[in-house]
Amino acid sequence: MMNSQQPDISSGSPHAAYDRSMQVQIEERSRQEQRHKLLGYAKLALGLLAAFFMVRFVHELHGIWPLLIVIGAFVVLAIIHDKVLKRIQRIDVLIAFYDRGLARIEGRWSGTGETGERFIDPAHPYSRDLDIFGKGSLFELLCTMRTRAGEETLADWLLTPALPQEIRARQSAARDLQNRREFRERLFTAGNKVRPCLNPAKLIAWGQREWSFGSRLISILTAILAALWVASIVYGVIQNDYYPLLLSSFLNLAIRALLKKRLEASIAAVEDIAADLDLFVELLEIIEQENFGCERLIQLRSALYVDGVSPSIAVKKLNRIVHYLSQNENLAVRWIFAFIFWTVQFATMAESWRKKYGTRIQVWLATLGEMEALAALSCYAFEHPGDTWPEIFDGPALFDAESFAHPLLPGESAIRNDLRLGDALQLIVLSGPNMSGKSTFVRGIGVNAVLAQCGAPVRAKRLRMSRLAVGASICVLDSLSGGISRFYAEIKRLKSISDLAQGTIPLLFLLDELLSGTNSHDRLEGTRFVLQSLLSHGAIGLITTHDLALAEIPSNMNGLATNCHFEDHLENGKLVFDFMLKPGVVQTSNALKLMQSIGLVGDHL
């Protein structure tokens, strides 16, 4: 076993790229803001001029052409102004994206992104202990999603170690996307909103529902009735006979009343998904237009197509149907729609679309979610050029890391160490004083293992590891409502970790201050028994301790275990930690010194 400290690799290249891009967008926003003001003043002037010509026309009853010209100019300016406002909105999203990228590189990202707290599962073997979700979590660092489907995919990858061949496929895809910065930017800023808004549950539920508004026969019948109603108007104008119009109107209203309940339910279901369709179309178009080089990405894009029809075209069609259906809310024309069965026609068209493509929605969203997750991994790789792609393989338990550090710590301040677990060495008993970095060290091992097995780069110069099931007992909490003490919660966690060790995947266990809630004798015997059981099943791992009695455990492990420690020293009257892993048992303690430093105990102790 060795230890080393690698200088932090400069993140200047991605930092400079983001900074330059953000400055360009800030300058462009300033120009667009000037256009916005000028157009606003021009519209105001045209509005006043239109009012003048309107008064003049009403007063003199001639000279309408100047009024029409001014109104036409106002409409043109309004269209241009709307485009400028949308451009400003887009620029704001880009600026926010670059700022968040800079925040991640500079280590000020905690609390600024999506925390993924809804994915927290207290029963999971490591998610809470390794800060996978929550403020300042690994999920928050990685997540750059526009959709909940992408968030769910990334969360699943962080919670479930993949097979080595799947990991290699994700690495290849993420490497391909790493240099496609423009593609990632378009993907991450789609929809002109800073936060994700596409919710897959509603779309999938609508696409898979069994209930239907009605058959094609209803559409044909109502189309005929609508045509007859229009014809009755023409007949009435020509023949001055409006009885056919009255009869047709009453008939159409009666039929619409019969269809009303089913119609309203169908419209409500379609309108419920309307808000997500614009973003859905934009994201699909971005993926379809990109010319990928990696086989995994090519396969993902190909999986989107149905009978040669691109998904964006299909969803655009649905979006148009929903748009026309929403016109039913326009009070100016709503009374006409009641007679020509406008909503019936478009509700039927929506049902026809759902029958043809509804089952594909889940596939499209799953593909989109995977593409977003791969793009998130590539974004992390781009922003952390000093991180490395790990080598993962099937085989006996192994974790062999050179110059690794905790990925959630800023690169320039993270202390790097070497560690090799596996083959002859299965266990390290890690001792050290308070605040010396034991828990951070153990978490760094676990977080790097999670990153490696989801397909991302790791914070290390090199990492070789077998496929590992990770089990951690670092942040065990009691449950007041459930009547569970911390000690009982801990032994339940240890039981779940023990069960993992008996599975088909080798176990990496990370145990912090094991069994601290009991007396020294029971703690030593319980710890020895738990560790012997884990090692007998081929597991590898670390335990941390303040209790030096536990440092005797390696002597009875037939060379499978060893002691290591972190230490501190006094420098100008202050405790200083170097956070470097050293062999052997710690020889110092700082508990009283720390208590004295805050005035809890006197200096005479």
N, C-alpha and C positions, 0 to 999 in steps of 0.2 A: 504494500500500500504506500502511496506517495501523496504529497500535497504540494500545490503550487498556486501561484496567483498570477493570472494572465492580465495584462493591461487591457482596459476597456477599448474595444475596437470602435473607432469613430463612427458615429451615426450621422456625420456631416452630409453625406450624399443624399439620403432620403430627406433629411431635415432641410437641406438647401433646395431640393426639388419642391417640397411642399411650400417652403417660404416664398420661392420665386413664383410659383403658381398662385399663391394667395395674393401676392402683391399685384400680379397681373389682373386678377379678378377684382381687387379693390379699386384699381384704376379704372377698369371697365365699368364697375358699378357707379363710380363718380360721373363718368360720361353719360351713362344711362339715366342717372338721377337728374342731370342737367336737361336731357331730352324730356324726361317726365315733367319737369317744371315748365319748360317752354311749351310743350303740348297742352299742359293744363291751362296756361295763360291764353294760348291760341284758341282753345275750346271756349274759354270764358268770353273772349272777344267775339267769336262767331256766334255765341249764344246771345250776346247783347245786340249784335248786328241783326240776327234773325228776329229778335223781338221788335227791333225798329222796323224792319220790312213787313213784319206781321201787322203792326199797328197801321203802317202806311197803306197796306193792301186793304185792311178792313175799312179804313177811312175813305180811300179813293176807289175801292172795288176794281182796281186794275194794277198791273205791275207785279204779277205773282212770280215771274221768272227769277228776279234777284233773290226772292225768298227761297225758291227751290234750289238755286245754286248754293246759297249759304248753308241750307240744310244738308245738301249733298256733301259739301266740304266738311261740315261738322261730323257727318257719319264716317267719312274717310279718316279724319283725324282721330275719331273715337276708336276705330279699328287699329290704327297705328299705335295709339296710346295703350290699348289693351296688350298689344304685343310687347311694348316696352316694359309694362308692369310685370308681365310674365317673365321677361328676360331678367329683370331685377330680382324677382323671386327665385329664379334658377341660380343666379349669381350668389344670392344669400346662402342657398343650400351648399353650393360649392365652397364658399368661404368657411362655412361651418364644418364641412368635411375636412378641409385642409387644417383648420384650427384644431380639430380633434386629433388629426394625425400628428401634428406638432406636439400636442399635449401628451400623446402616448409616447413619443420619442423622448420628450423632456421629463417624463415621469410625473406629470401633473394631471393624469387622466382619471384618477379615482373619483367616483361620484359623478362623472360627466356623461356616462353612457348607459346602456341597458344592462341592468344588474342580473337579470334572469332569476330573480328570487322565487318566481313561481315554480321553478324546477327543483327547488331544494327538497330533498327527501331525507329526513333524519335517520331512516333505516339503511340508507345507502352506505356501503363500506368505506367511502372516502370523501364524498362530495362536500360535506360540511367541514371535515377536518382539514382539507387541503385548500379551502377557500375557492372552490370551483365556481360558486355562485354567490351573489351579494355584492355590496359596495366594495370596490377595490379587488374584485375577484378576477380569476382567469377568464371567465365568460365575458365580463365587462371589457377586458383588455382586447379580446379577440373580436367581439361582436360589432359588425358594421352593416347589419342587415337592414333590408327594406321591408321584409315580410316576416310574419310569425312562422311561416313554414321554414324559412332559413334559420331562425332562432331555434326552432324545435330540432332541426337536423344537427346543428352545432351542439346543442345540449346533449343530444343522444350520443354523439361522437365522444364527448367529454366524459360521459357516464359509462360507456360500454367500450372496452378495448377491442379494436378490430383485429382481424386475422392479418398475419404479416403480408400476404399478397395484396390484401385490401389496403393496408397502410402504404405499401409501395405504389399502388395505383393512385392513391390520394396525393402522395408526395410528387409523383410525376405531373399530375394535373395542376397542383399548386405551383410547381416550378414553371410550368407553361404560362400560368396566369401572372406569375410574379413580375414579368416584364411587360405585361399588358396593362399598363397604368391607366390609359385612357378608358379601356373596357371596364376596369374596376370603378373608376370614377363615375362613369355613366350608370353602372349598376347600383352603386351606393348612393347616388343622388337622384335616382329616378323618382318621379312623382312630385318633385318640387316641395318636399316636406322633409324636415330634419329627422323626425321620428318615423319608425315603420308604421304602416297602417293597413297592410293587406292581411286580413284574417282568413285563414284557409277553412276554418270550421264551417262558416256560413256557405261558402261556395261549394264545398264538398257535400254538405247536407242537401243543398238545393239540387245539385247534379244527380244525387243518388235517391232522391225521394221517389216513392212509388206512385203517389197520387198525381193525377193529371187533370188539367182543366177540362179537356173534352177532346172528341175525335175531330178528324179533318172534316167530317160531314157538317159539324156545327159551323166551321169557318166558311165552307162553301155556301151553306144556307143563309148565313148572315150577310155574306157578300152579295148574294142575289137580292136579299131584302133591302140592303143599302142602295144597290143600283136602282131598284124599283122606286125607292123613296126619292132619289135624285130625279128619276124620270117623271115622277108624279109632279115635281116642282115645275119641270119644263112643260109638261102637259097643261098644268094649271095656268102658266103664263101665256101659253099659246091659245088655249081654248077658253080661258077665263072660267075654268071649272076646277075647284079646289077640293071637291069631295074625295077623289082618289088620294090626294095628299093627306087629308085628315085620316082616312082609313089606314093608309100606309104608316102614318105617324103613330097612331094608337097601337097598331100591330107590332111595330118595332119596339115601342116602349114596353109593351106587355112581355114580349120575348126577352128583352133586356132585364126586366124585373125578375123573370124566371131564372136567368143566368147570374143575377147579381151576387148571390152569396158565393158561388164557386169562382166567379170572376174576381171579386175582391180578395179572396184568399190567394188566388194565383198572382194577382198584381202585387200584393203585399210581399209574397215570397221573392218575386223578381226584384222589387224595389229594395229589398233587404241586402241584396248583393251589389246594387248599382254603384255604391261608393268605391268599391274595390276594383272595378273593371278597367278604369283608365290606367291605373298603376300596373295592373296585370298585363294589359296589352303592351305597355312600354317596356316592361321587363322582358317579356317574351321576344319582342322585336330586337332588343339589345343582344340577346343570346343568339337569335337566328342570324343576325347580320355579322357576327364575329367569325373569322376564319381560323378555327383552332388547329393546332398542330398535334396535340396529345390525343391518343386513342380514346382515353376515358371521356374527355370533353366532347369529342366527335360523336361518341356513342350516346352521350347524354342529350346532345342537340338532336340527333336522329330520332331518339325515342319520343320527341315532342310531336312529330308529324303523324297525321291520321290520313291514310289513303292519299298521301302526297300533298295534303292540305296543311299549310303552316298553322300552328296554334294561334298566332297573333291575328291572322286573317279571320279565323273562326271566332275568336273572342271579340274582335272588332265588330263582326256581324251581330253578335249578341249585344254589344254595347250600343249599336245603332237601334236595335229593337227596343232596348230599355229606354233609350233617349226618346224615341217616338212614343212609347207607352207613357212616359212621364208627362207628355204634352196634355194628357187628360186633366192635369191640374191647372191648366191655363183657363181661367174663367171666361176669357173672351171667346173661346171656341168650344168650350166643354159642352154647351147645349147642343151644338151640331153633332159632336161625337156620339151623343146619346142615340141619335137616329141612324147614323151610318156604321154603328158597331166598331168604332175605331179601336177601343180597348180590347174587344173580343178578337179582332184580327191579329193584333200584336201580341196579345197573351197567347193565342194559338201558335204564332210564330216562335215565341219564346219556348213553348212546350215542345215544338218540333225540334228546335235547336237542342234542348235538353235531352231529348230522346236519342239524338244523333251523337252528341259530344259529351253529355253529362258524366258518363263513367270515366271520361278521359281527364276530367278536371283534377282528380286526385293524383293522376300520373303527372300532369303538367306541374302541379304544385310541388310534388315530391322532387321532380327534376329541378325545378326552380330553386327549391330549398337546398338541394345538394350543390347546385352551381354557386349559390350564395355562400354556403359554408366553405367550399373550396376557395372562393375568392377571398373570404375572410382569412383563411390560412395563408394565402399568397400575400395578402396585405401585411400580415404579421411578419412574414419572411422579408418583404421589401423594407419594412421599417426597422428590422433587426438584422442587418447584414452580417453581424458578428456571430449570430446563432448558426447552428449546423444541423444538417439533416441526419437523423439517427439511423443506425442499421438495426433492423428488427428481424428476428428469426425464431423459428420453433426449436425447442430443445430444453435442456435442464435450466433451472433458474440462474440468470446472470444479469447483473447490472454493473457495467464497466464504463465509468465516466471519467473523462480527463478535463480538468479545469472547468468544472460546472458551477453554476450559481442559481439562486432562486430567480425564476423568470419574472416575478412580480416586483422585484426590486429594480431601481434605476441602474442601468448598465455600469455607470461610472462609479457607483458606490458599492456594488455587489462584490463580495469577496469570493474568490473561486478556490475550490478544493478538488482533489482527485478522490475517487472512491471506486473500489472493486469488491463486489459481493458475488459469490458463486464459486463453483469448483470446490476448493478446500475450505474456503471461508464463507460461512453462512450467517454469522451473527456478529454485530458490533454492539457492545455495551458502551454507551456514550455518556460520560460524566462531565461535570463542569459546574461552575458557580452560576448564580442567577445572572440573567441578561447576557450570558456569554455567547448565545446564538444557537443553542442546541435545537430548540424547536424550529427555528427558521431553517437550519440545516436539514432537518428531517423533512420538513414541508417541501424544501427545494428538491429533494430526491423524488418525492411523490408527484409534485407538479410537473417535473420534467418527464417522469414516466407517463403521466396522463397526456401531456403534449405529444410525446413520441408516438403513443398508441392511437391518437386521433388523426395522425398524419401531418403534424406540424413540425417545424424546426424546434430545437431545444437550446437552452442557454448553456452551452458547453462547447469546448473545442472539439470533442469527439464523444460519441456515446454508442456503445454496442449493448444491446439488451435482448434477452429472450422475451417472448410474449409472457406477460405477467398479470396476474390478478392482484390488484392493489387493495390492501386492507389497512386502515389507519385508526388509531385511537389517540387523538391529540386534543380534540375539543369536545369531550364528552360532557353533556349537560344533564342535570337532574330534571325531574318533571314534577312540579308542585301539584298540577291538576291531576296527574296520573299517579301520584303517591309514590314516585320512584326516586330513590336517593341517587347521588352521583356514583357511589360505589356499585350499586346494583345496575345502574345504566352502563357502567364500564364493563362489568363482567358479562352483561348481555352482549355488548359490542365484541368482547373477546371471544365469546361463543360463536358469533357470526364469522369472525376472522378465522377461528379454528375450523369452522365448516368449509370456508373457502380453501383452506390448505388441503383439504381432502378431495378437492375437485380435480379436474383434468388439466387445469392451467396452473403452472407454478405460482406460488404466492410471494409477493413482496410485502412484508409487514412493517409498519412504522408505528411504534408505541412510545408515547411520551409520558414520563412519570407513571409507570405502570403500577396499579394497585396502591396508589398513595393514600387511599381512604381507609386503610386498615393498619394494624400494628406491624412492627418491624419483622417479627418472626413469620407471621402469616404472609406478609408481603414477599419475603425472600422465598419461602417454600412455594407459594402460589406462582410467583414469577418463574421460578426454576421449572415447575411442572408445565406451565403454559409454553415456555420456550422449547423445552425438550420435545413436547408434542408437535410443535410447529416444525422444528428442524427434522424430526423423524419423517415428515412428509415431504421433505425436500425444499421447504420454504427458505427464503433469505430475508434479512431485515435488520433493523436497528431498534434498540430501546434506549431512552434517555433516563437519567436518574440523578438525584441529589444524594441518594442513600448509598454510601460507599460499600455497604454490605453486599449490594447487588453486583459490585465489581468482582466479587469472588466467583460468580457464576461461570465465566469462561474457563476457569481452571479445571472444571469438571466436565467440559464439553469435548474432550479428546481432539483438541486442535481445530474444532469447527467454529470457535468464537474467539474474539479478542477484545481488549479494552482500548478505547480511544477517548480523548477529552479535548475540551476547550478550556482556556484559562484566561485570567486577567492579571494585571500588575498595576502597582501604584506609579503614577507619573505626575510629579508636582502636586502631590496630595490628592490626586483624582484617580479613580479607577479607569483603566484603559483596557479595551478588548481588541484583540487582533482577529478574532473569528476564524483562526486557522486550525484545522484538524491536526491533532498530534497523537502519537501512540502512547499507550499507558493510561494509568488512572490519574485523575486530577489530584493535585496536592494542596490546592488553595480553596478557601471559602470566603465569600464576601457578604454573607447575610447580615452580620453585625455591622459591617462597614456601611452597607446601604441603609440600615435602620438608623445609624448615627447620622448619616448625611441628611436625613429629613427631620432629625430631632426627635425620633421616636424613643431612642435610648440615649443615655449619657455617654460622654467620651471616656468615662472611667472604666467602662466594661471592657 
